[in-house]
Structures are given as structure tokens and as C-alpha cells.
């Protein structure tokens, strides 16, 4: 343990990272964000880097770019071998699910189970923490993924496959916003352990997502972004009223709902 600590401190010092570092942006935040939000095989990070989990929220849209790029490549290959758009969209969604370990989809299911399956705050949080899935969660997953695949299929039919990247990036920028404006509904759990991002991390996350959307879509990104923001705003109000704040499940649900709203609005425009 002692030798490991010495080696970790040396690694951090050489990389310009220090324990309890309060700098708003560091390059270490990018691989840290990937570790937090994906299941991609990544090198082991120095232990002290994980103290920056909240600050690393600015890099969440970059995670969306990475997983979105992998998914779009899968969709492009599927279209290249003459698979129909609907089947190709299925491959896109499958890659998105595999690269993230279905953590956001799991959050969506738990959110619907808890918020609509319980009658008190305590019972709702208990249901959300339970590893089992109920009727509300199953229906939420079935309906949301059907809409998600259909919207992506429409984009593939329009030849706008790379616009999916904007949805993946922007949807992940909504999570730091909820982390900042809503208190943690629990005194334990992943969201509570990560902490609250600073204002600049939230602003940078939104700015980075907006820049990505503008570069990929142009001015047409405004309506999808507004739609995604409205959906997440409604979720925030419901979460505050029903459980008194946010949890990791609420953040996952926010990503899913924002992505779907963005994709639907974009498909409608194209």
C-alpha cells in the first residue's frame, strides 16, 4: 500500500495533477469521464485522479462523441452491406448500449419504476435502488428504445448519420446541469460520491456540446437542443417533487430522454 501510494504520487506529480486539485479543467478529466460513463477498456488511472470526478463533468460531451462515433461507424458499415435503415439503426443503438454498459438505460428503467411505482419519497428511492425491474421500467425501455431506433432510422434514411454524434454529445451535457441544480436525493450512491460540479464545469459542458452540435448540424441544432432541454427540465421538476433531488438513475434517465428528444426533433426537421 505504501509503495503504491508513492508511485501514484510520482505519477500525478509528473502529469501535473495534485490531490485535492481545484483547477476547473485538466486533460486527465477526459479519460476520467470515459471511465465514469463507459465500459470501454482503458488504462488504469492514478487513484488521486478520481478526486476530480465532479470537475470532469465538462468532458461528458466528449464521451458522447467517442461512443457516438463508434455507433455511427457500426451504422455506416451496416448500410454499406445493404442492410435496411431500421436494421442499421438497431446496430447503432446496440453499440451505444454496449459501450456504456446500458447504465443510462438502466437509470431510465429505475427512474420510471421508482417515481411511478412508489407513494412516498422513501419507497420511491428504495424501488430505484432495487436491482429488479418492474412493469413501468420494462414499458419505459420498450417504448423509449422503439422511438430511439425509429428516429435514428429516419436520420439514416436521410443520409444524416453523423448528426447522431450531436445528440450523443448534447444529451450528456444535461447531466452536469442536473448535478448542479438539484441536490442529491441520497446520502450515498454513485451520484452522491461524484459530488457537485463547479459552475465553470457546467458552462463548459454546455458550451462544448453546443459547439459540437453547431459544427455538425448548423443552425438546425437549435430546435433539437431546446426540445432536449425542455424534456430534461420536466424530469428535473418531477424528480424534485417526487424524491427531493437527483440520483444516478435520474441522471441516466436525463441522458436517455434528452438524446431521444434531440433525435426526434432532428428527424422531424430533416
DRENPA-3360 file (N, C-alpha, C; in nm, 2 decimals, always signed):
BEGIN
1 = XXXXXXXX = +0.08/-0.12/+0.00/+0.00/+0.00/+0.00/+0.09/+0.12/+0.00 ~ +0.19/+0.13/+0.08/+0.28/+0.24/+0.09/+0.35/+0.27/-0.04 ~ +0.40/+0.16/-0.10/+0.47/+0.17/-0.23/+0.38/+0.22/-0.34 ~ +0.26/+0.17/-0.34/+0.16/+0.21/-0.44/+0.13/+0.36/-0.42 ~ +0.12/+0.41/-0.30/+0.09/+0.55/-0.28/+0.21/+0.63/-0.33 ~ +0.33/+0.59/-0.31/+0.45/+0.66/-0.36/+0.45/+0.67/-0.51 ~ +0.42/+0.55/-0.57/+0.42/+0.55/-0.72/+0.31/+0.64/-0.77 ~ +0.19/+0.63/-0.71/+0.08/+0.71/-0.75/+0.11/+0.86/-0.74;
9 = XXXXXXXX = +0.17/+0.90/-0.63/+0.20/+1.04/-0.62/+0.30/+1.09/-0.72 ~ +0.40/+1.00/-0.75/+0.50/+1.04/-0.85/+0.44/+1.05/-0.99 ~ +0.34/+0.96/-1.02/+0.27/+0.97/-1.15/+0.19/+1.10/-1.16 ~ +0.12/+1.13/-1.05/+0.04/+1.25/-1.05/+0.13/+1.38/-1.06 ~ +0.24/+1.38/-0.99/+0.33/+1.49/-1.00/+0.39/+1.51/-1.14 ~ +0.42/+1.40/-1.20/+0.48/+1.41/-1.34/+0.37/+1.46/-1.44 ~ +0.25/+1.43/-1.41/+0.14/+1.47/-1.50/+0.08/+1.60/-1.47 ~ +0.13/+1.66/-1.36/+0.07/+1.79/-1.33/-0.06/+1.79/-1.25;
17 = XXXXXXXX = -0.09/+1.67/-1.18/-0.21/+1.66/-1.11/-0.17/+1.64/-0.96 ~ -0.25/+1.71/-0.87/-0.22/+1.70/-0.73/-0.35/+1.66/-0.66 ~ -0.33/+1.60/-0.55/-0.45/+1.56/-0.47/-0.52/+1.69/-0.43 ~ -0.66/+1.68/-0.43/-0.74/+1.80/-0.39/-0.72/+1.91/-0.49 ~ -0.69/+1.88/-0.62/-0.67/+1.98/-0.72/-0.81/+2.05/-0.75 ~ -0.81/+2.18/-0.75/-0.93/+2.25/-0.78/-0.93/+2.32/-0.91 ~ -0.84/+2.29/-1.00/-0.84/+2.35/-1.13/-0.96/+2.31/-1.21 ~ -1.03/+2.40/-1.28/-1.15/+2.36/-1.35/-1.14/+2.26/-1.46;
25 = XXXXXXXX = -1.02/+2.27/-1.53/-1.00/+2.18/-1.65/-0.86/+2.12/-1.65 ~ -0.86/+1.99/-1.66/-0.73/+1.92/-1.68/-0.75/+1.81/-1.79 ~ -0.65/+1.78/-1.86/-0.66/+1.67/-1.96/-0.69/+1.54/-1.90 ~ -0.66/+1.52/-1.77/-0.69/+1.39/-1.70/-0.84/+1.38/-1.69 ~ -0.92/+1.49/-1.71/-1.06/+1.48/-1.69/-1.13/+1.40/-1.81 ~ -1.06/+1.40/-1.92/-1.12/+1.33/-2.04/-1.12/+1.18/-2.02 ~ -1.00/+1.11/-1.99/-1.01/+0.97/-1.96/-1.09/+0.94/-1.83 ~ -1.09/+1.03/-1.74/-1.18/+1.00/-1.62/-1.32/+1.00/-1.65;
33 = XXXXXXXX = -1.37/+1.09/-1.74/-1.51/+1.09/-1.78/-1.54/+0.97/-1.86 ~ -1.45/+0.92/-1.94/-1.47/+0.79/-2.01/-1.48/+0.68/-1.92 ~ -1.40/+0.67/-1.81/-1.41/+0.57/-1.71/-1.55/+0.57/-1.64 ~ -1.59/+0.70/-1.61/-1.72/+0.71/-1.54/-1.84/+0.67/-1.62 ~ -1.84/+0.70/-1.75/-1.96/+0.69/-1.83/-1.96/+0.58/-1.93 ~ -1.85/+0.50/-1.94/-1.84/+0.40/-2.04/-1.79/+0.27/-1.98 ~ -1.79/+0.16/-2.06/-1.73/+0.04/-2.02/-1.61/+0.01/-2.12 ~ -1.56/+0.11/-2.18/-1.45/+0.09/-2.28/-1.32/+0.05/-2.20;
41 = XXXXXXXX = -1.24/-0.04/-2.26/-1.12/-0.08/-2.20/-1.02/+0.04/-2.20 ~ -0.99/+0.08/-2.08/-0.90/+0.20/-2.06/-0.79/+0.16/-1.97 ~ -0.67/+0.23/-1.98/-0.56/+0.21/-1.88/-0.60/+0.25/-1.74 ~ -0.54/+0.19/-1.64/-0.57/+0.23/-1.51/-0.53/+0.37/-1.48 ~ -0.61/+0.45/-1.42/-0.58/+0.59/-1.39/-0.52/+0.60/-1.25 ~ -0.44/+0.70/-1.23/-0.39/+0.72/-1.09/-0.50/+0.74/-0.99 ~ -0.49/+0.69/-0.87/-0.60/+0.69/-0.78/-0.65/+0.84/-0.75 ~ -0.56/+0.93/-0.74/-0.60/+1.07/-0.70/-0.67/+1.14/-0.80;
49 = XXXXXXXX = -0.67/+1.09/-0.93/-0.74/+1.15/-1.04/-0.89/+1.14/-1.01 ~ -0.94/+1.04/-0.94/-1.08/+1.01/-0.91/-1.13/+1.12/-0.81 ~ -1.05/+1.20/-0.75/-1.10/+1.31/-0.67/-1.16/+1.42/-0.75 ~ -1.13/+1.41/-0.89/-1.18/+1.51/-0.98/-1.31/+1.47/-1.05 ~ -1.38/+1.38/-1.00/-1.50/+1.33/-1.07/-1.60/+1.44/-1.10 ~ -1.62/+1.52/-1.01/-1.72/+1.63/-1.03/-1.66/+1.73/-1.13 ~ -1.54/+1.77/-1.12/-1.48/+1.87/-1.22/-1.47/+1.81/-1.36 ~ -1.46/+1.68/-1.37/-1.45/+1.62/-1.50/-1.58/+1.62/-1.58;
57 = XXXXXXXX = -1.69/+1.67/-1.52/-1.82/+1.68/-1.59/-1.81/+1.76/-1.72 ~ -1.72/+1.85/-1.73/-1.71/+1.93/-1.85/-1.68/+1.84/-1.97 ~ -1.62/+1.73/-1.95/-1.58/+1.64/-2.06/-1.69/+1.54/-2.10 ~ -1.80/+1.54/-2.03/-1.91/+1.45/-2.07/-1.95/+1.45/-2.21 ~ -1.96/+1.57/-2.28/-1.99/+1.57/-2.42/-1.89/+1.50/-2.51 ~ -1.76/+1.50/-2.46/-1.66/+1.43/-2.54/-1.68/+1.28/-2.53 ~ -1.73/+1.23/-2.42/-1.76/+1.09/-2.41/-1.87/+1.06/-2.51 ~ -1.97/+1.15/-2.52/-2.08/+1.13/-2.62/-2.02/+1.12/-2.76;
65 = XXXXXXXX = -1.92/+1.20/-2.79/-1.85/+1.19/-2.92/-1.79/+1.06/-2.95 ~ -1.72/+1.01/-2.85/-1.65/+0.88/-2.86/-1.75/+0.77/-2.88 ~ -1.84/+0.75/-2.79/-1.94/+0.64/-2.81/-2.03/+0.66/-2.93 ~ -2.06/+0.78/-2.96/-2.14/+0.81/-3.08/-2.06/+0.78/-3.21 ~ -1.93/+0.81/-3.21/-1.85/+0.78/-3.33/-1.85/+0.63/-3.35 ~ -1.83/+0.55/-3.24/-1.82/+0.40/-3.26/-1.96/+0.35/-3.31 ~ -2.07/+0.41/-3.26/-2.20/+0.37/-3.30/-2.23/+0.40/-3.45 ~ -2.19/+0.52/-3.48/-2.21/+0.57/-3.62/-2.13/+0.49/-3.72;
73 = XXXXXXXX = -2.01/+0.45/-3.68/-1.93/+0.36/-3.77/-2.00/+0.23/-3.79 ~ -2.06/+0.17/-3.68/-2.13/+0.05/-3.69/-2.25/+0.06/-3.79 ~ -2.32/+0.18/-3.78/-2.43/+0.20/-3.87/-2.39/+0.22/-4.01 ~ -2.28/+0.29/-4.03/-2.22/+0.31/-4.16/-2.19/+0.18/-4.23 ~ -2.12/+0.09/-4.15/-2.09/-0.05/-4.20/-2.21/-0.12/-4.24 ~ -2.31/-0.12/-4.15/-2.44/-0.19/-4.18/-2.51/-0.14/-4.31 ~ -2.51/-0.01/-4.33/-2.56/+0.05/-4.45/-2.48/+0.01/-4.57 ~ -2.35/+0.00/-4.55/-2.26/-0.03/-4.66/-2.28/-0.17/-4.72;
81 = XXXXXXXX = -2.33/-0.26/-4.63/-2.35/-0.40/-4.68/-2.50/-0.42/-4.71 ~ -2.57/-0.30/-4.74/-2.71/-0.30/-4.79/-2.81/-0.35/-4.69 ~ -2.78/-0.34/-4.56/-2.89/-0.36/-4.46/-2.98/-0.24/-4.46 ~ -3.11/-0.26/-4.43/-3.21/-0.15/-4.43/-3.18/-0.06/-4.32 ~ -3.23/+0.07/-4.33/-3.20/+0.17/-4.23/-3.25/+0.13/-4.09 ~ -3.36/+0.06/-4.08/-3.41/+0.02/-3.95/-3.32/-0.08/-3.88 ~ -3.27/-0.18/-3.96/-3.17/-0.27/-3.90/-3.04/-0.21/-3.87 ~ -3.00/-0.11/-3.95/-2.87/-0.04/-3.93/-2.89/+0.04/-3.80;
89 = XXXXXXXX = -3.01/+0.10/-3.78/-3.03/+0.18/-3.66/-3.02/+0.09/-3.54 ~ -3.07/-0.03/-3.55/-3.06/-0.12/-3.44/-2.91/-0.15/-3.40 ~ -2.83/-0.16/-3.50/-2.68/-0.18/-3.47/-2.63/-0.05/-3.40 ~ -2.67/+0.07/-3.44/-2.62/+0.19/-3.38/-2.66/+0.19/-3.23 ~ -2.78/+0.16/-3.20/-2.83/+0.16/-3.06/-2.76/+0.05/-2.98 ~ -2.74/-0.07/-3.05/-2.67/-0.18/-2.98/-2.53/-0.14/-2.94 ~ -2.46/-0.06/-3.02/-2.32/-0.02/-2.99/-2.33/+0.08/-2.88 ~ -2.42/+0.17/-2.88/-2.44/+0.27/-2.78/-2.46/+0.21/-2.64;
97 = XXXXXXXX = -2.54/+0.10/-2.64/-2.57/+0.03/-2.52/-2.45/-0.05/-2.47 ~ -2.38/-0.11/-2.56/-2.27/-0.20/-2.52/-2.15/-0.11/-2.47 ~ -2.13/+0.00/-2.53/-2.01/+0.08/-2.49/-2.03/+0.15/-2.35 ~ -2.16/+0.17/-2.32/-2.19/+0.23/-2.19/-2.23/+0.13/-2.08 ~ -2.24/+0.01/-2.12/-2.28/-0.09/-2.02/-2.43/-0.08/-1.98 ~ -2.51/-0.01/-2.07/-2.65/+0.01/-2.05/-2.68/+0.09/-1.92 ~ -2.58/+0.16/-1.87/-2.61/+0.23/-1.74/-2.71/+0.34/-1.75 ~ -2.72/+0.41/-1.87/-2.82/+0.51/-1.88/-2.96/+0.45/-1.90;
105 = XXXXXXXX = -2.97/+0.34/-1.98/-3.09/+0.27/-2.00/-3.14/+0.21/-1.86 ~ -3.05/+0.16/-1.78/-3.09/+0.11/-1.65/-3.14/+0.22/-1.56 ~ -3.08/+0.34/-1.57/-3.13/+0.45/-1.50/-3.27/+0.50/-1.54 ~ -3.29/+0.49/-1.67/-3.43/+0.52/-1.72/-3.53/+0.43/-1.66 ~ -3.50/+0.30/-1.67/-3.60/+0.20/-1.61/-3.62/+0.22/-1.46 ~ -3.51/+0.24/-1.39/-3.52/+0.25/-1.24/-3.60/+0.38/-1.21 ~ -3.58/+0.48/-1.29/-3.65/+0.61/-1.26/-3.80/+0.59/-1.28 ~ -3.84/+0.53/-1.39/-3.99/+0.51/-1.41/-4.04/+0.42/-1.31;
113 = XXXXXXXX = -3.97/+0.31/-1.27/-4.02/+0.22/-1.17/-4.04/+0.29/-1.03 ~ -3.94/+0.37/-1.00/-3.94/+0.43/-0.87/-4.04/+0.55/-0.86 ~ -4.04/+0.64/-0.95/-4.12/+0.76/-0.94/-4.27/+0.72/-0.96 ~ -4.30/+0.63/-1.04/-4.44/+0.59/-1.06/-4.48/+0.47/-0.98 ~ -4.39/+0.40/-0.92/-4.42/+0.28/-0.85/-4.43/+0.29/-0.70 ~ -4.39/+0.41/-0.65/-4.40/+0.43/-0.50/-4.49/+0.55/-0.47 ~ -4.53/+0.55/-0.34/-4.62/+0.66/-0.30/-4.55/+0.75/-0.20 ~ -4.43/+0.72/-0.15/-4.36/+0.81/-0.06/-4.22/+0.82/-0.12;
121 = XXXXXXXX = -4.15/+0.93/-0.07/-4.01/+0.95/-0.12/-3.92/+0.83/-0.08 ~ -3.94/+0.78/+0.04/-3.85/+0.67/+0.09/-3.88/+0.55/+0.00 ~ -4.00/+0.52/-0.03/-4.04/+0.40/-0.11/-3.99/+0.41/-0.25 ~ -4.00/+0.53/-0.31/-3.95/+0.55/-0.44/-3.80/+0.53/-0.45 ~ -3.73/+0.58/-0.36/-3.58/+0.57/-0.36/-3.54/+0.42/-0.33 ~ -3.62/+0.35/-0.25/-3.60/+0.21/-0.23/-3.62/+0.13/-0.36 ~ -3.73/+0.16/-0.43/-3.75/+0.09/-0.56/-3.64/+0.12/-0.66 ~ -3.60/+0.24/-0.67/-3.49/+0.28/-0.76/-3.36/+0.21/-0.73;
129 = XXXXXXXX = -3.34/+0.18/-0.61/-3.21/+0.11/-0.57/-3.22/-0.04/-0.59 ~ -3.34/-0.09/-0.59/-3.36/-0.24/-0.61/-3.32/-0.28/-0.75 ~ -3.25/-0.39/-0.75/-3.19/-0.44/-0.88/-3.29/-0.50/-0.97 ~ -3.42/-0.52/-0.92/-3.52/-0.58/-1.01/-3.59/-0.47/-1.09 ~ -3.64/-0.51/-1.20/-3.72/-0.42/-1.29/-3.86/-0.45/-1.29 ~ -3.95/-0.34/-1.28/-4.09/-0.36/-1.28/-4.16/-0.33/-1.41 ~ -4.29/-0.33/-1.40/-4.37/-0.30/-1.53/-4.34/-0.17/-1.59 ~ -4.33/-0.06/-1.50/-4.31/+0.07/-1.55/-4.17/+0.08/-1.62;
137 = XXXXXXXX = -4.07/+0.01/-1.56/-3.94/+0.02/-1.62/-3.93/-0.06/-1.75 ~ -4.00/-0.17/-1.76/-4.00/-0.25/-1.88/-4.07/-0.17/-1.99 ~ -4.18/-0.11/-1.96/-4.25/-0.03/-2.06/-4.17/+0.09/-2.11 ~ -4.11/+0.15/-2.01/-4.03/+0.27/-2.04/-3.91/+0.23/-2.14 ~ -3.85/+0.12/-2.11/-3.74/+0.08/-2.20/-3.79/+0.04/-2.34 ~ -3.90/-0.04/-2.35/-3.95/-0.08/-2.47/-3.99/+0.04/-2.56 ~ -4.07/+0.13/-2.50/-4.12/+0.25/-2.58/-4.00/+0.34/-2.62 ~ -3.92/+0.37/-2.52/-3.81/+0.46/-2.55/-3.71/+0.41/-2.66;
145 = XXXXXXXX = -3.68/+0.28/-2.65/-3.59/+0.23/-2.75/-3.65/+0.21/-2.88 ~ -3.78/+0.18/-2.89/-3.85/+0.18/-3.01/-3.85/+0.32/-3.08 ~ -3.87/+0.42/-3.00/-3.87/+0.56/-3.06/-3.73/+0.59/-3.10 ~ -3.63/+0.56/-3.02/-3.49/+0.59/-3.04/-3.44/+0.52/-3.17 ~ -3.47/+0.39/-3.19/-3.43/+0.33/-3.32/-3.50/+0.39/-3.44 ~ -3.63/+0.42/-3.42/-3.71/+0.47/-3.53/-3.65/+0.61/-3.57 ~ -3.62/+0.69/-3.48/-3.56/+0.83/-3.51/-3.43/+0.81/-3.58 ~ -3.34/+0.72/-3.53/-3.21/+0.70/-3.59/-3.23/+0.65/-3.73;
153 = XXXXXXXX = -3.33/+0.56/-3.75/-3.35/+0.50/-3.89/-3.39/+0.61/-3.98 ~ -3.47/+0.71/-3.93/-3.51/+0.82/-4.02/-3.39/+0.91/-4.06 ~ -3.30/+0.92/-3.96/-3.18/+1.00/-3.99/-3.09/+0.93/-4.09 ~ -3.08/+0.79/-4.08/-3.00/+0.72/-4.17/-3.06/+0.72/-4.31 ~ -3.19/+0.72/-4.32/-3.26/+0.73/-4.45/-3.23/+0.86/-4.52 ~ -3.22/+0.97/-4.43/-3.19/+1.10/-4.49/-3.04/+1.12/-4.52 ~ -2.96/+1.02/-4.49/-2.82/+1.04/-4.51/-2.75/+1.13/-4.41 ~ -2.81/+1.14/-4.29/-2.76/+1.23/-4.19/-2.70/+1.15/-4.07;
161 = XXXXXXXX = -2.63/+1.05/-4.10/-2.58/+0.96/-3.99/-2.50/+1.03/-3.89 ~ -2.41/+1.12/-3.94/-2.32/+1.18/-3.84/-2.38/+1.28/-3.75 ~ -2.50/+1.32/-3.78/-2.57/+1.41/-3.69/-2.61/+1.34/-3.56 ~ -2.60/+1.21/-3.56/-2.63/+1.14/-3.43/-2.53/+1.17/-3.33 ~ -2.41/+1.21/-3.37/-2.30/+1.25/-3.28/-2.34/+1.37/-3.19 ~ -2.41/+1.46/-3.25/-2.46/+1.58/-3.18/-2.55/+1.54/-3.07 ~ -2.64/+1.45/-3.10/-2.74/+1.40/-3.00/-2.67/+1.33/-2.88 ~ -2.57/+1.25/-2.91/-2.49/+1.18/-2.81/-2.41/+1.28/-2.72;
169 = XXXXXXXX = -2.36/+1.38/-2.78/-2.28/+1.48/-2.71/-2.37/+1.57/-2.62 ~ -2.48/+1.62/-2.69/-2.56/+1.72/-2.61/-2.64/+1.65/-2.50 ~ -2.68/+1.53/-2.52/-2.76/+1.46/-2.41/-2.67/+1.44/-2.29 ~ -2.54/+1.43/-2.30/-2.46/+1.41/-2.19/-2.42/+1.54/-2.12 ~ -2.44/+1.65/-2.19/-2.42/+1.78/-2.12/-2.53/+1.82/-2.03 ~ -2.65/+1.75/-2.04/-2.76/+1.77/-1.95/-2.73/+1.72/-1.81 ~ -2.65/+1.62/-1.80/-2.63/+1.55/-1.67/-2.55/+1.65/-1.57 ~ -2.45/+1.72/-1.61/-2.39/+1.81/-1.52/-2.48/+1.92/-1.47;
177 = XXXXXXXX = -2.57/+1.96/-1.56/-2.67/+2.06/-1.52/-2.76/+2.02/-1.40 ~ -2.81/+1.89/-1.41/-2.89/+1.84/-1.30/-2.81/+1.81/-1.18 ~ -2.68/+1.77/-1.20/-2.59/+1.76/-1.08/-2.57/+1.89/-1.00 ~ -2.58/+2.00/-1.08/-2.56/+2.13/-1.02/-2.68/+2.19/-0.96 ~ -2.79/+2.18/-1.02/-2.91/+2.25/-0.98/-3.00/+2.17/-0.88 ~ -2.98/+2.03/-0.88/-3.06/+1.95/-0.79/-2.97/+1.89/-0.68 ~ -3.02/+1.89/-0.56/-2.94/+1.83/-0.45/-2.95/+1.67/-0.47 ~ -2.85/+1.61/-0.41/-2.85/+1.46/-0.41/-2.97/+1.41/-0.32;
185 = XXXXXXXX = -3.05/+1.32/-0.38/-3.16/+1.27/-0.30/-3.12/+1.17/-0.20 ~ -3.00/+1.12/-0.21/-2.95/+1.02/-0.12/-2.82/+1.07/-0.06 ~ -2.78/+1.02/+0.06/-2.65/+1.04/+0.12/-2.55/+0.93/+0.08 ~ -2.58/+0.86/-0.02/-2.49/+0.75/-0.07/-2.52/+0.73/-0.21 ~ -2.45/+0.64/-0.28/-2.47/+0.61/-0.42/-2.37/+0.68/-0.51 ~ -2.37/+0.65/-0.63/-2.27/+0.70/-0.73/-2.28/+0.85/-0.75 ~ -2.40/+0.90/-0.77/-2.41/+1.04/-0.79/-2.36/+1.12/-0.67 ~ -2.40/+1.08/-0.55/-2.35/+1.15/-0.43/-2.20/+1.14/-0.41;
193 = XXXXXXXX = -2.14/+1.03/-0.45/-2.00/+1.01/-0.43/-1.92/+1.10/-0.53 ~ -1.98/+1.12/-0.65/-1.91/+1.20/-0.75/-1.90/+1.35/-0.71 ~ -2.01/+1.40/-0.65/-2.01/+1.53/-0.60/-2.08/+1.63/-0.69 ~ -2.06/+1.76/-0.67/-2.13/+1.86/-0.74/-2.03/+1.94/-0.83 ~ -2.05/+1.94/-0.96/-1.95/+2.01/-1.04/-1.96/+2.16/-1.02 ~ -1.85/+2.23/-1.05/-1.84/+2.37/-1.04/-1.92/+2.44/-1.15 ~ -1.95/+2.57/-1.14/-2.02/+2.64/-1.24/-1.95/+2.64/-1.37 ~ -1.82/+2.65/-1.37/-1.74/+2.66/-1.50/-1.74/+2.52/-1.57;
201 = XXXXXXXX = -1.75/+2.41/-1.49/-1.76/+2.28/-1.55/-1.89/+2.26/-1.62 ~ -2.00/+2.31/-1.56/-2.13/+2.30/-1.62/-2.14/+2.39/-1.75 ~ -2.09/+2.51/-1.74/-2.09/+2.60/-1.85/-2.01/+2.55/-1.97 ~ -1.89/+2.49/-1.93/-1.80/+2.44/-2.04/-1.86/+2.32/-2.10 ~ -1.93/+2.24/-2.02/-2.00/+2.12/-2.08/-2.11/+2.16/-2.18 ~ -2.19/+2.26/-2.14/-2.29/+2.30/-2.23/-2.24/+2.37/-2.35 ~ -2.13/+2.45/-2.33/-2.07/+2.52/-2.44/-2.00/+2.42/-2.54 ~ -1.94/+2.32/-2.49/-1.88/+2.22/-2.58/-1.98/+2.14/-2.65;
209 = XXXXXXXX = -2.09/+2.11/-2.59/-2.20/+2.04/-2.66/-2.26/+2.12/-2.77 ~ -2.28/+2.25/-2.74/-2.34/+2.34/-2.83/-2.25/+2.36/-2.95 ~ -2.12/+2.37/-2.93/-2.02/+2.38/-3.04/-2.02/+2.26/-3.13 ~ -2.02/+2.14/-3.07/-2.03/+2.02/-3.14/-2.15/+2.01/-3.23 ~ -2.27/+2.05/-3.17/-2.39/+2.05/-3.24/-2.39/+2.15/-3.36 ~ -2.34/+2.27/-3.34/-2.33/+2.37/-3.44/-2.24/+2.32/-3.56 ~ -2.13/+2.26/-3.52/-2.03/+2.22/-3.63/-2.09/+2.10/-3.71 ~ -2.17/+2.02/-3.65/-2.22/+1.90/-3.72/-2.36/+1.93/-3.79;
217 = XXXXXXXX = -2.44/+2.02/-3.73/-2.57/+2.04/-3.78/-2.59/+2.18/-3.83 ~ -2.53/+2.28/-3.77/-2.55/+2.42/-3.80/-2.67/+2.47/-3.72 ~ -2.73/+2.58/-3.77/-2.84/+2.64/-3.70/-2.96/+2.55/-3.67 ~ -2.97/+2.44/-3.75/-3.08/+2.35/-3.73/-3.07/+2.28/-3.59 ~ -2.95/+2.29/-3.52/-2.94/+2.23/-3.39/-3.02/+2.30/-3.28 ~ -3.06/+2.42/-3.31/-3.13/+2.50/-3.20/-3.26/+2.43/-3.16 ~ -3.34/+2.39/-3.25/-3.47/+2.33/-3.21/-3.45/+2.20/-3.13 ~ -3.37/+2.10/-3.18/-3.34/+1.98/-3.11/-3.28/+2.01/-2.97;
225 = XXXXXXXX = -3.20/+2.11/-2.96/-3.14/+2.14/-2.83/-3.24/+2.19/-2.73 ~ -3.33/+2.28/-2.78/-3.44/+2.33/-2.70/-3.53/+2.22/-2.65 ~ -3.57/+2.13/-2.74/-3.65/+2.02/-2.71/-3.59/+1.93/-2.60 ~ -3.46/+1.90/-2.62/-3.39/+1.82/-2.52/-3.39/+1.89/-2.39 ~ -3.37/+2.02/-2.39/-3.36/+2.09/-2.26/-3.50/+2.09/-2.19 ~ -3.60/+2.11/-2.27/-3.74/+2.11/-2.21/-3.77/+1.98/-2.14 ~ -3.74/+1.87/-2.21/-3.77/+1.73/-2.16/-3.69/+1.71/-2.03 ~ -3.56/+1.75/-2.03/-3.48/+1.73/-1.90/-3.53/+1.83/-1.79;
233 = XXXXXXXX = -3.58/+1.95/-1.83/-3.64/+2.04/-1.73/-3.76/+1.98/-1.66 ~ -3.85/+1.91/-1.74/-3.96/+1.85/-1.68/-3.92/+1.73/-1.59 ~ -3.82/+1.66/-1.63/-3.77/+1.55/-1.55/-3.72/+1.60/-1.42 ~ -3.65/+1.72/-1.43/-3.59/+1.78/-1.30/-3.70/+1.82/-1.21 ~ -3.81/+1.88/-1.26/-3.92/+1.92/-1.17/-3.99/+1.80/-1.11 ~ -4.00/+1.69/-1.19/-4.07/+1.57/-1.13/-3.98/+1.50/-1.03 ~ -3.85/+1.50/-1.05/-3.75/+1.44/-0.96/-3.75/+1.52/-0.83 ~ -3.75/+1.65/-0.84/-3.75/+1.73/-0.72/-3.88/+1.71/-0.64;
241 = XXXXXXXX = -3.99/+1.70/-0.71/-4.12/+1.68/-0.64/-4.13/+1.54/-0.58 ~ -4.08/+1.44/-0.65/-4.11/+1.31/-0.61/-4.01/+1.25/-0.51 ~ -3.88/+1.28/-0.53/-3.77/+1.22/-0.44/-3.68/+1.33/-0.38 ~ -3.71/+1.46/-0.41/-3.63/+1.56/-0.34/-3.50/+1.59/-0.40 ~ -3.47/+1.55/-0.53/-3.34/+1.58/-0.59/-3.31/+1.48/-0.70 ~ -3.18/+1.46/-0.72/-3.13/+1.37/-0.83/-3.05/+1.25/-0.77 ~ -3.05/+1.15/-0.85/-2.97/+1.03/-0.82/-2.90/+0.99/-0.95 ~ -2.82/+0.89/-0.94/-2.75/+0.84/-1.06/-2.86/+0.79/-1.17;
249 = XXXXXXXX = -2.97/+0.73/-1.12/-3.07/+0.69/-1.21/-3.14/+0.81/-1.28 ~ -3.16/+0.91/-1.21/-3.22/+1.03/-1.27/-3.13/+1.09/-1.37 ~ -3.00/+1.09/-1.35/-2.90/+1.14/-1.45/-2.90/+1.05/-1.57 ~ -2.91/+0.92/-1.55/-2.92/+0.83/-1.67/-3.04/+0.85/-1.75 ~ -3.16/+0.87/-1.68/-3.28/+0.90/-1.75/-3.28/+1.03/-1.82 ~ -3.21/+1.13/-1.77/-3.20/+1.25/-1.83/-3.12/+1.24/-1.96 ~ -3.01/+1.16/-1.96/-2.93/+1.14/-2.08/-3.02/+1.07/-2.19 ~ -3.09/+0.97/-2.15/-3.17/+0.90/-2.25/-3.28/+0.98/-2.31;
257 = XXXXXXXX = -3.36/+1.05/-2.22/-3.47/+1.13/-2.27/-3.42/+1.25/-2.35 ~ -3.31/+1.31/-2.31/-3.25/+1.42/-2.39/-3.21/+1.37/-2.53 ~ -3.14/+1.26/-2.53/-3.10/+1.20/-2.66/-3.21/+1.17/-2.75 ~ -3.32/+1.11/-2.70/-3.43/+1.08/-2.78/-3.50/+1.20/-2.83 ~ -3.52/+1.30/-2.74/-3.59/+1.43/-2.78/-3.51/+1.50/-2.89 ~ -3.38/+1.50/-2.88/-3.29/+1.56/-2.98/-3.30/+1.49/-3.11 ~ -3.30/+1.36/-3.11/-3.31/+1.28/-3.23/-3.44/+1.29/-3.30 ~ -3.55/+1.30/-3.22/-3.68/+1.31/-3.28/-3.70/+1.45/-3.35;
265 = XXXXXX = -3.65/+1.55/-3.28/-3.66/+1.69/-3.33/-3.58/+1.70/-3.46 ~ -3.46/+1.64/-3.46/-3.37/+1.65/-3.57/-3.43/+1.57/-3.69 ~ -3.49/+1.45/-3.66/-3.55/+1.37/-3.77/-3.67/+1.45/-3.83 ~ -3.75/+1.52/-3.75/-3.86/+1.59/-3.79/-3.82/+1.70/-3.89 ~ -3.71/+1.77/-3.85/-3.66/+1.88/-3.94/-3.60/+1.83/-4.07 ~ -3.54/+1.71/-4.07/-3.48/+1.66/-4.19/-3.58/+1.58/-4.28;
% end
